[in-house]
Amino acid sequence: MIEAAGALFRFLQLASNMLLIGGCVFLAIAEQTFAGSGHPWPTRLKKTFPWLALAILIGLFGLLATTTAQATGVPENAWNPQAWLDFLQKTRIGLIWVLRATSALVVLAIVLYVRNASAARWRYVLCASAAALTLALGSLASHSAAEEQALLVTLSYAVHLIVASAWFGGLPGVILVASSSAGATTGSTEERARASDVLNRFSAMALPTMIVVVASGVVVANRMIDTNYAGLVATTYGWLLITKVTLLAVILSIASRAKSVWVPSLKRSSETAVAAGQKLRAWVKVEFLLAILLVIVATLLANAVPAKHDVIDNWPYPFRFSIDATWGDWLVRTLVGVGIVFLMLTASTIILGRRKSWKASWRIAVPAVLGIFGLAATFYPIAVQSYSETYRKTPVPFDAISIANGVELFTGNCIPCHGPQAKGNGVLAKTLPKQPVDLLTEPHTAMHTAGDFFHWLTYGRFNGIMPPFGEKFSEEERWDVLNFLHANSRGYQSRIITPRILPEQPFMATPNFSYTGHDGSSGTLKDFRGKQAVLLVLFSWPESRGRLDQLRTAAATITGKNTAILAVPMTDLPPDELAAIVHDMPFPVVTQGAREIARSYALFRRTLSIPDLFGEGTRPKHMEFLFDRYGYLRGRWIPDGDGSGWTDIAFLLQQVTQLNQEREILPPPGDHVH
């Protein structure tokens, strides 16, 4: 009940604010043209302004009441003034509400002045500007303001609302002009000419207005969807967005017809002008009703959970579209190219049909047939099978603990078929009707979603050739196996990483880990993001003794370059050996979490010169990884394959300095695979 009331008040203040802005803009455009004509429509329009300003205030107070009840979880606080006051004093949204209410009071005062003052364009501009400020302040409490790039998205959202108001709020004025002048059978040619001039000016303003509305809407929607494009057809936000775009498309088609046919006809013969005026009046009313429905949808959209934050637990379709999973096939690329050609022909025949004045049946049939062929040829080849779990988000983080557990589960259950490195070359592989796929060197984890793999692990695949593990593994264990497969595939992709970093190319996201050091320090790899680069040293004892001594000597210089050092033993060490290592060590040697870290990061051991693809693989005795301060693996040194590498401390410091000079290029890597 509270949510429904909140949506109603939100619509009331939004629609009233938009109508007030657009009404003022329309009067600024039109009133001077009708000065001295005696038409009552400007007065009728201005009489609505005080009521609109009052409705804004009522809507804001209603929002305060419902938001307070929702924030406190106590429905009775919706009519508790003391709870309102606490909400206003203690929350950021409360402060924004105070600013909006103050601005709305200013708007009411300006409206009362404008209503009783003589016509002047600057007064309407002042009123529209004050109302626009009230509307813009509301964007500070929207989902946009909570985004990482809050300034850009919030500004885009505010522009979207204000510019849309100039069009939406101007429609009542268009209806009044069309009703009082353009469609009147008794109207003079001069009156219809005035109406035509005014409506032409409004139409000329509407075109760039819609361009800005669409462009700003794309910016906002892109941030609310992010990469979750499946959410467009599987979440409340997505369906509302599609509804909003569909309504806008219908509205634009009506507006286009009005601009190109009905408004120009007002200056023609009396009979033609009257008919055009009647159609204009009728269809603008339809346009206005659709616009009201669009604002209702926009209100619901603003209150819906953004698609990128919504969870698609059950994908409702048996297919999805995926370029990643299909584009490697030349036939797919060919068919998609043919489809695009057909779609281009569709657009061409629409234009040609209008210019050549084809019969209506041909103008519809030819583009329809071409369009159907084009859509089928474009989308059918990139459709792949999907499951209810296809877009399910991974509840288990992509971290060293999960991956280490996944390694054990894979080793104990999957090696006979998939092979020790998941290359699809297990001892039983050749005896199976369908050989297991190569999950190491082939990009299957990138081609399919995490949910796809979860479904296959749960229910099996290929009619039982791959058995189901839904009863043998818990849900968390299935996600652990999936995290291992992703880490294993990324480890193979990391073979191009060398001791020399690739400038401005943070492409490799690696698993997070937790640790406790010998010196009592503890934390996670994520803790260093935005603060320091990290040199992760995986060592063996005594093989790494010389390198650890070198790092002990150079530690102050390295840490002075805003780089933390973490040393991780690759095997369990006896207490006496550990004591010898950590003695006077100026950086943490990990004592808890080392096993999981070593097991996970051993997957990132391959190099171009040592691909290590056969058998169980070999683990180097020593490996070092360099992370930038945004969480990406940028450099790696393995003495067995990279030579002297970072034993040259000056060279290592050069790489660190280069990383520290880089700006943030990509957002930090996510905590889960997708």
N, C-alpha and C positions, 0 to 999 in steps of 0.2 A: 504493500500500500504506500509506504513512504517512498519507494523507488518510483512508483507511478506518479505520485504527486510531484516529486522532484523533476521528472521528465516534463510534466505539464507546465510547471513554473519556468523551467529552462526554455521551453518552446515559447511561452508567453513573452518573456523578456527578449529573447532573440528575435522573434518575428516583429515585435513592436519596435525594437531598435532598428532593424533593417528597413521597415516601412517608413520610419521617421527619416532616416538618412536618404532613402530613395525619393521620398516625397519632397524633401527640400531640394535635392538635386534637380528633380523634374520641374519644380517651380522656378528655379534659377534659369532653366533652359527655356521654359514656355511662357511664363506669366507676362513678360514684356510684350510678347507677340500678340497677346489678346488684350493688352491694355486699352481701355476705352471701348471695347466691344460689348460690354455689358454682360458677358457670359458669367454665370455664377460658379462654374467649376473650380476656379482658384480658391474662392471663399469656402466652398464645400470641402476642399482638400485640406485647407488650413485648419478648419474646425476639428479635424481628426487629430491634429498634432498634440494638444494637451492630453487627450485621452491616451494616445500612444506613450507619451512621456510618463503618465501616471501608471500605465500598464508595465512599463519598464521597472518602476519602483516596486510595484506589487510583485512582479516576477522575482526581483532581487530579494525581497523579504521572504517570499515563499522558498527560494533557494537557501537562504540562511537557515530557515526553520528545518527544512528537510535534510540539509547537509549536516547540521548540528546533531540531529537525531541519528543519522547514519554514522557519523564520526564517533559518537559516544556509545552507540549501540543501545540507546534507551529511547524508544519511540516517544515517550512522554516529553522528552526534551524539545520536541518540535514546537511546543507552545510554552516553553520555559524561558522567559527573558534572561534569567540569570545564566542559564546554560549558553544562550546566545552570546552574552557578554564575555563569558569565559572563552568561548570558541574564537571570538573576534580578537581577544587579547593574546591568546596563546598559540595561534596557528598562522602559518603563512597565507593560507587561503582566506582566513579571517581578515588579514590586512588587505588583501586584494579586494575583498568584498567591500571594506570601508572605502577604498579608493573608487570602486565602481559606483557605490551608492552616492558618494559625494559628487561624482561626475554626473550621475543621473539627476540629482537635485539642480545642478547648474543647467542641465539640459531643460528641465522643466521651467526654470526661470527664463531662459532664452526663448523657449517656445511661447510662453505667455506674452513676451515682448513682441515677437515676430507676428503673432496672430493679430495683434491690435495695431501694428505699425503699418505704414504705407509700404507698398511693394518696392523692394530693393534687393538686387542680386547678392550683395555682400551679406545681408542679414540671413539669407538662406544658406550661404556658404558657412557662416559662423555657426548656425544651428546644426548643419550636417557635420561639421568638424567636431563639435562638442559631443554629438551622438556617436560619431566614429571613435572618439576617445573612450567612451563608455564601453563600446563593443570590443575595442582592442585590449582594454584592461582585462576583459574576460578571458582572452587567450592565454593570459599568464597562469590561469588555473586549469588549463586543458592538459590533455595527454602530451601535447607538443612540448610544453614547458618542462616535462620530465625527461626529455630525450637528451642524449649526449651532446648533440649539436643544437642545444636548446634555442640559442639566439636565432639561427637561420630558420628552424622549423616554426618557432613561435611567431617570428616576423612574417613568414609565408602564410601561416594560418590567419593572422590578423589581416593581412592584405586580402586574402581569400574572402573573408567575411565582409570587409568594408566594400570591396569592389563589387561583390555579388549584391550587396545592399543597394548600390546605385541602380542596378537593373531591376531587382525584385521590388524594391520600394517604389520604383517609377511606374510599375504596371497599373496601379489604381489610377494614376494620372492619365495614362494612355487610354484607359477605359472611359474616364470622364470626358476626355477630349473627343474620343470617337463617338460617344453617346450624345454629347451636346452640340457638336458641329458637323463632324464628318458624315454621320449617318442620317442627319435630319433631312427629311424630304423638303422641308421649307427653307433649309439653309441656303445662303447665297453662295455664288461661286467664290467670292472673296473669303467667306468663312471657311469653306472647304479648303481653299488654298492655304489659309493660316494653319488649319489643322494638319495639312500635308507637310508644310514646312516644319512644324513642331515635331511631328512624328518622324520625319526624315532626320532631324537633328538627334532625336533620341536613338533612332536606329544606328546612326553613325557612331554615337557614343557606345552603343551596346556591343558592337563588333569588337573593338579593342578591350572592352570590359570583359567579354567572354574569353578572350585570349588569355588575359591575366588570370581570370578565375580558373581556367583549365590548367594553366602553367603552375600556379601556386598550389592548386589541388593535387597535381601530380607530385610536387615536392613533399607535401604533407603525407599523402597516401604512401609514397615510397618509404618514408621513415616509419610509418605505422605498420607496413607490411615487411619491410627489409627483404630478406631472402625467402620468406615463407610465402611464396606465390601460391602454394596449394591452399593457403588460408583464404584466398579469394573465393573459393567455391566450397569451403568446408567450415567456415566460422561465421559467427553472427556479423562481425565487422565486415567480412568479405561480401556477404549477401547484401548487407545494407549499402555498401559501396557500389556494388553492381546495380542495385535498384536506383541509387542516386544518379549514376551515370546514364542509365536508361531513361530516366525521367528528363535529365538534361538534354539528351539527344532528341527526344520528342519535342521538348520546348524549343530547342534550336531550329528544328524543322518548321515549326509554326512561325517562329520569328523570321526565318528566311523567306517563307511564303509571304508574310506580311510586308517585308521590306522590298521584295522584288515585284510583287503583283498588286496587293491591295492598296498600300499607301500611294504609289504612283498613280493609281486609277482615280484617286480623289480629285485630281485636277482635270479629269476628262469630262465628257458630257454629263449632264445631270443624271440621266438614268444609270449610266455606268458608275458614276461616283456614289450614288445612293446604294447600289448593289454592293460595291466594294466596301462602303462604310458599314453596311450591315454585316458582311462577312468578317470584317476587321473587328467590329465590336464583339461579335459572337466568339471568334477564335481567341481574341485577347483575354476574354473571360475564362475560356478553357485553359489558356496559358497560365493565367493567374492562379487558378485552382490547382493546376499541376505544380506550380511554383510553391504554393502553400504545402502541398504534399511533399515536395522536395525538401522544404525547410524542416518539416516534421522528421523526415528520414535523416536529415543532417543532424538534428538534435539527438536522435537515437544513436547515430554514428559517433557523435562526440562523446557519448556516455558509454559506448561499448568498449570492451577490452580490445586493444589493438591486435591485429592478426598475428603479429610476430610474438606476442606474449600469450596468445591463446594456445590451448593444447588440443591437438587433433587426435583424440584417443581412438576414434573409429573412422577411418577413411571410407566414405560411403560409396565409392565407385570401384568397379573392377579393373580400371585402367588409370594411368596417369601419362602425362607427356614428359619425355625426358630426352633432351639432346645428348646429354652425357652418355646415356646407355645405348644410343642408337646411331650416333653420327659416324661411327667408324665404318659402317656399311656403305659401300659406294651406291648401292641401289637406293638407300634411304636419301642420300644427298641428291641423287638424280630426281627422285619423285618430289622431294620438297622444292627443288628448283622448278620443276614443271608446274607445281601448284602455285608458286609465286607468280609465274608467267600468266597463269589463268586468272589470278586475282588482279593482276595489272590490266589484263584484257577486260575484266569486269568493270573496273573503274573507267576504262576508255570507252566502253560501250554505253555507260551511263551518260557520259559527257556527249558522245556522238549522237545518242538518241535524242537528247535535248536540242542539240544544234540542228539536226536534220528533221526534227519534228516527226519522229516515228510515231506510229500508233501506240496507244497506251499499252496494249497487250504485248507488243514487241519490246517496248521500253522496260517492261517488267520481266518478261519471259527470258530474253537473251541474257541480261546480267544475272538473273537468278540461276540459270543453268550453268553459266560460266563460274559463278561464285560457288555453287555447290561442288563442282568438280575441283575448283581451286582449293577450297577448304579441305575436301577429302584428301586430295593429293598432298597437301601441306602437313596435315595433322595426323592422318592415319599411320604413316610410316614411323613417326616418332612416339607412338603410343606403346606403352609396355604394360605388362600385367602388374597389378597392384593388389594389396591386401588391406585388411582393416587396420593392421599395425604399421602400414607403410610410413606414415608421418608421425608415428608416436615418438615423443621426445625421450631420450635416454635418461632414466632417473639416476643412473650410476655415473659419477664423474669420470672423465678420462684422466686417470691418475695412476701413479706407479703401483699402488696397492691393488687396484682393480686389474691392471695389466699383468702383474705378477701372478695373481690368482688365475687369470685367464690362461697364462702359459701352462700352469699345472693342469688345468682342466683339459686344455687342448692336447697336452702331452699324454695324458692318461686315457683319452678317449678318441682322438681324431687322427693320430699319426698313421695308423695302418692304411688309411685311405688317402689322406691329404698330404702325408709326408711330414717329416720333422720340422720343415720350415714353411709348411702350408703351400708348397709349390704344386700340389696335385700329383705327386709322384711316389705315393706310399706303396708298400709291398703288395697291397691288394688292388691298387688302382687299375692295373691292366686286366684284372679278372672281372671288373664291373662292366655292366652293359653300357654305362655312360661314365667316362673317366672324369674324376673330380677336376674342377677348374683350378687354374693357377692363381692363388690368392696372394702370392708374393710379388711377382713381377708384372702381372696384369692388373689394370686399374679397376678391379671389380668393386672395391670398397668406395671408390669415387663415383662409379656408375650407378650404384644402387644405394638406397637409403639404409640407415641403421635399422629402421623398422622392417625392411625387407629381410635382412639377415636374421633379425629376431624371429620373424615368422618362420623362416626356413629351419632355424635351430629348434623352434618349438614343435613344428608339425612335420619336419622332414621335407624331402624333395625328390622329384623324379619317381613318383609312385613307389616310394619306399627304398630306393637305391641309397639315398641318404636317410638314415633312420631319424625318427623324432627324438628330441631330448627334453621335451616339455615336462615329462614326469621324472626324468633322471636328474636334471639340473633345476635348481630354483630359478626364479625370474632374475634375481641379482646375478647368479652365476652365468646365465645366458648373456647378460649384458657384459659381464667380465670377459667372456670369450670374444664377444664382438669388439670390445676395447683392445684386446690383444691383436685381433686381425687388423684393426686400423693402425695400431702402433707398428706391427710387422710390415705392413705395406708402406707406411711413411718411412720406416727404417730403410727400405730399399730405395725409396725416392731420395733419401738423404745422401746417397752415394756420391752426388756431385759436390757436396760440401767439402771444403778444403780448409787448411789453416788460414788462407787468405780470404777474407770475407768478400762477398759480392756487394758493392755499394748500393744502397737504396733498394735492396731486394729481400725483405723479410717474409719469405714464403713458407718456412718450415715451422709448424706448430707442434710442440712436443708435450708429453704428459707432465702434469703438475706432480709434485711430490711433497710429502711432509718429512721433517727430519728433526732430530735432536743431536746436538753436538757434544763433544767431550767437555767443552767449557760451560755447559749449561744452557747454551743458546738453543733456540728452537724456532720453528716456523715452517713456511712453505715456499716453494719457488715463486708463487704469485705475490708473496709479500714484497719482493724486490721490484715489482712493476712500477714504472714511473719514478723510480728512485735510483737504482744502480744496475749496471750490467753484472752478470754473474759468470765466473769461471768455475765450472763443475769438473772436478778431477776424480776420475775413477782409477784407483790404483791397486796394485798387487804388492805384497811384501814377501821377500825383500827386493823384488825386481824394480820397484819404483823408488827405492831409497834415494838414489842420486837426484831424481827429479823433485822429490819432496824437499830435499835439502836446498835445492836451487830455489824452489818456490818460497821456502821459509826465509831465505835471504832476501828475495825480491818482493816479499809480501807488502811491505810498507809502500814501495813504489807502485805496485799494482793497485792496492786499495786507495792510494792517493789519486788514482785516475778514476775514482768513483766506480770501482769494480769490486764486488765481494768474491771471496774464494771459499768454496766448499769442497772438502776432500771426502771421498766415499770409498771405503774398502770394498773390493769386489768379492771377497770371501770373508767368512767369519774368522776373526783373529783371536788367538789366545790372549789372555789379559796381559801377560808380560810383553808380548810383541806390541799390543796396542799402547801400553804405557810408554814403550820406547819411542813409538811414533809420535804420540801427542805431547811428549816432553818439550816444553818451550815452543809449541806450535802456535803461531800468531793468528791462525784462522781455524774455524771449526773442522774437526774430523767427525763425521757422522757416526754415531754409535747406535742410534735407533732409527730404523727406516732404510738402512744401508742395503739390506738384502733386496728389498723391493726396487730401490733406485737402480742398483747395479743390474738386476734382471731386466728391467724395462729398458734402460738405456743401452744395454748390450745389443738390442735390436737395431740400434743406429750405428752399427760397426762397419757396414759395408762401404767400400770405396770403389772408384772406377777401376783401379788397378787390382783390387782384391774383392771381386763380387761375392765370393763365399756363398754359393747357391746350392751346393750339393751336400748330402749327408746331414748330419746334425749341425753343421757349421762350427766355426771356431771362435772363441772369445779372446780378443786381444788382452794382453796383460796390463795394458795401460791405455786410457782414452781420456781426452779432455774436450769439453764442450764450452763454447762461448755464447752466451745469451745476451741480446740487447736489453735495454731497460723497458722494453714494451712486451717482453715475453717470448720472443722468437729466437730459435736457434740460428745463429749466423755463421759460426766458425767451428771447426772440429779438427783436432790433431790426434792422429793415431800413429805412434812412432813406427809400428811395423810396416806401415804403408806410405807414410808422409815424410819420412826422413827426419832431419833435425828439427824442422818446424819451429815450435814455440820454445825450444831450448834457447833460442835467441830471444832473450827477454825484450830487447829493443824492438824486434819484429812484433812480438805479442803486444807491447805497449802501443805500437803504431796501429794495430787493429782495434784496440780498445779506444784509442783516441778518435778513430774514424767513426766508430759506433756512437760515441758520445756527441759527435758533431751532427748526427742525423736527427731530423725531426721525426715526429710520429707519422708513419706512412699508412699503416693499416691499424684498425682498432685491435686491442689485445685479443689473442686467440680465445675461443670459447672454452667453457669448462666441460662440454659434452660433444661427442661426435654426432653427426647428423646423417 
